[in-house]
Amino acid sequence: MPAVTLRTEFFLLIAVSLVLPLAIYLLLFHRKSISRGAVAGYGTLLIILAGTNVYLLQRLAAQAGSTSSALDDKLFASEISVALYLLPAVFAGIGVNLLSHALISHLSKAEQHYEQRKKRASETDGAA
């Protein structure tokens, strides 16, 4: 059986763990303006990537037990594997923060809109 580090799942793990989140962060940092919907979408995408990352880590750890590669054992069956789970935790946390920011921003605008309508309604009732 080939080493886990030479399988498609391993390269997918690298893409999901590093390449895609880095692309999302760079996109967010270089945009001059962005909608709340886009922020919520990127946050959701980061959470999905974190879940995919955990799934791939668990799958690769299970496969590492059946190979004779010492590198597989070091990466997926040792204390280092705990560190590999930190990346998805960070991505999920940032994703939740992005979603929270978009929701709080939307609710703040909705409250302002409600207060303005309430004020206009009271002004028209007082003028009549």
Disulfide bonds with the S-S distance in Angstrom:
none
